């Protein structure tokens, strides 16, 4: 019998810009308290966890998921896996957890993403001969063909030029993202999903500000021209954070004697990972979402709330327009433009946010989150309250 994956708990740290409140913490030090909070919320014993899966994009090796699991006090026998699909990593980890549970290979999996931009290692290419020097690099290649591996900001500017999405429209979108985040902060200063770290007690996402269109339009242009270019204000800032969910089989949830933090655990309906042209990463999630909707005979209006990644304003705008999503259902509490982009954790943050948004909906309401990643990857995941 197929096991139905449920999300028994969903937690995250606040998001802090690179060099901010979490500047001294390694990625696993951010993730371990999130794991502990999931177990406390759900009443699940540490020994009942079958697997830990975390996405991470900036570390040069090792297995930070295993470090986080051990730091959180999970038994040595619990395996842990770190995966890297760049920005999709956190959401892909949750999708992988749902596959394990659905297949019956596991009954209880902790899955999410972690990233410390502040503490990420300095990366260098090893010299080929003793006469050469190591060469530092900021990012690896995302495609083996240079002409198909553009700088992501340049690619975003090219997309804006192609679709004629003006710099002013992008600025307006960024202003709205910050405004939503600030409004949420005012209404609920301490979001229910946040884990407060004793060593760095940040009680809210730190970056959101009272951004105006005039200020956004004065921001330096990073790529493109004055008409449709991408600016500092319309690109999500580098950030540190961790986020995760506790994915369990329906039977496992029924066996728990203690109550959970979620009054009606959301069901993971399905998820899709897709590949597309590496030079046109921004539009790959459109294909992922269309594939997911077609598989379940769904329409955009069937989803009450959506969490779309805002690595670039133009990326989110192009995705929303192509799918025909209603504006009032997208990123109700703001997105990455007003929060920050902790690469490997960003997809998991979308999932945690979606779980929280669904708590404000009626039973049976559905939500969807989606993200793109360098190299032409896109992932979409659908939940139901």
Long-range contacts (C-beta under 8 A, 24 or more apart in sequence): 2-102, 2-103, 2-104, 3-101, 3-102, 3-103, 3-104, 3-107, 3-249, 3-250, 3-251, 4-102, 4-249, 4-250, 4-267, 5-97, 5-98, 5-101, 5-102, 5-247, 5-248, 5-249, 5-267, 5-268, 6-247, 6-248, 6-249, 6-250, 6-253, 6-265, 6-266, 6-267, 6-268, 7-245, 7-246, 7-247, 7-262, 7-265, 7-266, 7-267, 7-268, 7-351, 7-355, 7-383, 8-38, 8-41, 8-42, 8-44, 8-246, 8-247, 8-248, 8-253, 8-256, 8-260, 8-262, 8-265, 9-37, 9-38, 9-41, 9-42, 9-245, 9-246, 9-260, 9-261, 9-262, 10-38, 10-193, 10-243, 10-244, 10-245, 10-246, 10-262, 10-351, 10-352, 10-355, 10-356, 11-37, 11-38, 11-41, 11-193, 11-194, 11-195, 11-243, 11-244, 11-245, 11-352, 12-112, 12-193, 12-194, 12-195, 12-241, 12-242, 12-243, 12-244, 12-345, 12-348, 12-349, 12-352, 13-194, 13-195, 13-197, 13-202, 13-241, 13-242, 13-243, 14-194, 14-202, 14-203, 14-204, 14-205, 14-206, 14-241, 15-205, 15-206, 15-207, 15-239, 15-240, 15-241, 15-339, 15-340, 15-342, 15-349, 16-200, 16-202, 16-205, 16-206, 16-207, 16-239, 16-240, 16-241, 16-340, 17-206, 17-207, 17-237, 17-238, 17-239, 17-240, 17-340, 18-117, 18-118, 18-237, 18-238, 18-239, 18-240, 19-118, 20-118, 20-206, 20-239, 20-240, 21-200, 21-202, 21-206, 22-116, 22-118, 22-197, 22-200, 22-202, 22-240, 22-241, 23-118, 23-119, 23-240, 24-118, 24-119, 24-199, 24-200, 25-116, 25-118, 25-119, 25-197, 25-199, 25-200, 25-240, 26-64, 26-67, 26-116, 26-119, 27-56, 27-58, 27-59, 27-64, 27-68, 27-114, 27-115, 27-116, 27-119, 27-240, 27-242, 27-344, 28-64, 28-65, 28-67, 28-68, 28-71, 28-114, 29-71, 29-199, 30-114, 30-115, 30-116, 30-197, 30-240, 30-241, 30-242, 31-64, 31-65, 31-68, 31-71, 31-72, 31-112, 31-114, 31-242, 31-244, 32-68, 32-69, 32-71, 32-72, 33-72, 33-195, 33-197, 34-112, 34-195, 34-242, 34-243, 34-244, 35-68, 35-69, 35-72, 35-74, 35-110, 35-244, 36-72, 36-73, 37-195, 38-110, 38-244, 38-245, 38-246, 39-72, 39-246, 41-246, 41-260, 41-261, 41-262, 42-246, 42-256, 42-258, 42-260, 42-261, 43-256, 43-257, 43-258, 43-259, 43-260, 44-108, 44-246, 44-248, 44-256, 46-72, 46-73, 46-74, 46-75, 46-78, 47-75, 47-78, 48-107, 48-108, 48-252, 49-74, 49-78, 49-108, 49-109, 49-110, 50-78, 50-100, 50-106, 50-107, 50-108, 50-109, 51-78, 51-79, 51-80, 51-81, 51-97, 51-100, 51-106, 51-109, 51-110, 52-78, 52-79, 52-80, 52-81, 52-109, 52-110, 52-111, 53-80, 53-81, 53-82, 53-83, 53-93, 53-96, 53-97, 53-109, 53-110, 53-111, 53-112, 54-80, 54-81, 54-82, 54-83, 54-90, 54-93, 54-111, 54-112, 54-113, 54-114, 54-244, 54-344, 55-82, 55-83, 55-84, 55-85, 55-88, 55-89, 55-90, 55-91, 55-92, 55-93, 55-112, 55-113, 55-114, 55-344, 55-345, 55-347, 55-348, 56-82, 56-83, 56-84, 56-89, 56-113, 56-114, 56-115, 56-344, 57-84, 57-86, 57-87, 57-89, 57-115, 57-343, 57-344, 58-115, 58-116, 58-117, 58-120, 58-121, 58-343, 58-344, 59-120, 59-121, 60-121, 60-123, 64-114, 65-114, 68-114, 68-242, 69-110, 84-344, 85-273, 85-373, 85-377, 85-379, 86-142, 86-343, 86-344, 86-373, 86-374, 86-375, 86-377, 87-309, 87-311, 87-341, 87-343, 87-344, 87-346, 87-347, 87-371, 87-372, 87-373, 87-374, 88-273, 88-347, 88-371, 88-372, 88-373, 88-377, 88-378, 88-379, 89-113, 89-343, 89-344, 89-347, 89-373, 90-114, 90-243, 90-344, 90-345, 90-346, 90-347, 90-348, 90-349, 90-350, 90-351, 91-271, 91-347, 91-348, 91-350, 91-351, 91-369, 91-371, 91-379, 91-381, 92-273, 92-347, 92-379, 93-347, 93-348, 94-245, 94-247, 94-268, 94-271, 94-347, 94-348, 94-351, 94-381, 95-271, 95-273, 95-379, 95-381, 97-245, 97-247, 98-247, 98-268, 98-271, 98-381, 100-247, 101-247, 101-248, 101-249, 104-249, 106-249, 107-248, 107-249, 107-251, 107-252, 108-246, 108-247, 108-248, 108-249, 108-252, 109-246, 109-247, 109-248, 110-244, 110-245, 110-246, 110-247, 111-244, 111-245, 111-247, 111-348, 112-242, 112-243, 112-244, 112-245, 112-345, 112-348, 112-351, 112-352, 113-242, 113-243, 113-244, 113-342, 113-344, 113-345, 113-346, 113-347, 113-348, 113-349, 114-241, 114-242, 114-243, 114-342, 114-344, 114-345, 115-239, 115-240, 115-241, 115-242, 115-342, 115-343, 115-344, 115-345, 115-346, 116-240, 116-342, 117-238, 117-239, 117-240, 117-342, 117-343, 118-240, 119-240, 139-374, 142-278, 142-374, 142-375, 142-376, 143-278, 143-279, 143-375, 143-376, 147-279, 148-277, 148-278, 148-279, 149-278, 149-279, 150-279, 151-223, 152-281, 152-311, 152-312, 152-374, 153-222, 153-223, 153-230, 153-235, 153-312, 154-223, 154-224, 155-279, 155-280, 155-281, 155-282, 156-223, 156-230, 156-235, 156-282, 156-311, 156-312, 156-314, 156-315, 157-222, 157-223, 157-224, 157-228, 157-229, 157-230, 157-314, 158-224, 159-280, 159-282, 159-283, 159-314, 159-315, 159-318, 160-224, 160-228, 160-229, 160-230, 160-314, 161-224, 161-225, 161-227, 161-228, 163-314, 163-318, 164-228, 165-228, 165-314, 165-317, 165-318, 166-227, 166-228, 167-217, 167-221, 167-224, 167-226, 167-227, 167-228, 167-229, 167-231, 167-234, 168-213, 168-217, 169-317, 170-228, 170-230, 170-231, 170-234, 170-313, 170-314, 170-317, 171-213, 171-216, 171-217, 171-219, 171-231, 171-233, 171-234, 171-313, 172-213, 172-216, 173-234, 173-313, 173-316, 173-317, 173-337, 174-211, 174-216, 174-233, 174-234, 174-313, 174-337, 174-338, 175-211, 175-212, 175-213, 175-216, 177-310, 177-313, 177-331, 177-334, 177-335, 177-336, 177-337, 177-338, 178-208, 178-209, 178-210, 178-211, 178-334, 178-337, 178-338, 179-211, 179-334, 179-338, 180-331, 180-332, 180-333, 180-334, 180-335, 180-338, 181-205, 181-208, 181-333, 181-334, 181-338, 181-339, 182-208, 182-209, 182-210, 182-334, 182-338, 184-332, 184-333, 184-334, 191-333, 191-356, 192-356, 193-352, 193-353, 193-355, 193-356, 205-338, 205-339, 205-340, 206-340, 207-237, 207-239, 207-338, 207-339, 207-340, 208-334, 208-338, 208-339, 211-338, 230-312, 230-313, 230-314, 234-312, 234-313, 234-314, 234-337, 235-311, 235-312, 235-313, 235-337, 236-310, 236-311, 236-312, 236-336, 236-337, 236-339, 236-340, 236-341, 237-340, 237-341, 238-340, 238-341, 238-342, 239-339, 239-340, 239-341, 239-342, 240-342, 241-340, 241-342, 241-345, 241-349, 242-342, 242-345, 242-348, 243-345, 243-348, 243-349, 243-351, 243-352, 244-348, 244-352, 245-348, 245-351, 245-352, 245-355, 262-355, 262-359, 263-359, 264-363, 264-385, 266-355, 266-358, 266-383, 266-384, 266-385, 267-383, 267-384, 268-381, 268-382, 268-383, 269-296, 269-366, 269-382, 269-383, 269-384, 270-295, 270-296, 270-381, 270-382, 271-379, 271-380, 271-381, 271-382, 272-379, 272-380, 272-381, 273-377, 273-378, 273-379, 274-377, 274-378, 274-379, 275-376, 275-377, 275-378, 276-376, 276-377, 276-378, 277-376, 278-374, 278-375, 278-376, 279-376, 280-376, 281-372, 281-373, 281-374, 281-375, 281-376, 281-377, 281-378, 282-312, 282-314, 282-315, 282-318, 282-319, 282-372, 283-318, 283-319, 283-322, 283-372, 284-372, 284-376, 284-377, 284-378, 285-309, 285-319, 285-370, 285-371, 285-372, 285-378, 285-379, 285-380, 286-318, 286-319, 286-322, 286-323, 286-378, 287-378, 288-370, 288-378, 288-379, 288-380, 289-319, 289-323, 289-368, 289-370, 289-380, 290-323, 291-380, 292-368, 292-380, 292-382, 296-382, 298-366, 298-382, 300-324, 300-325, 300-326, 301-326, 302-366, 303-329, 303-366, 303-367, 303-368, 303-382, 304-329, 304-358, 304-361, 304-365, 304-366, 304-367, 305-329, 305-332, 305-354, 305-357, 305-358, 305-361, 305-365, 305-367, 306-330, 306-331, 306-354, 306-367, 306-368, 306-369, 306-370, 307-331, 307-335, 307-350, 307-351, 307-353, 307-354, 307-357, 307-367, 307-368, 307-369, 307-370, 308-335, 308-350, 308-369, 308-370, 308-371, 309-335, 309-336, 309-346, 309-347, 309-350, 309-370, 309-371, 309-372, 310-335, 310-336, 310-337, 311-336, 311-341, 311-346, 311-372, 313-337, 315-372, 319-370, 332-357, 333-357, 346-371, 347-371, 347-379, 351-381, 351-383, 354-383, 355-383, 358-383, 358-384, 358-385, 359-385, 361-385
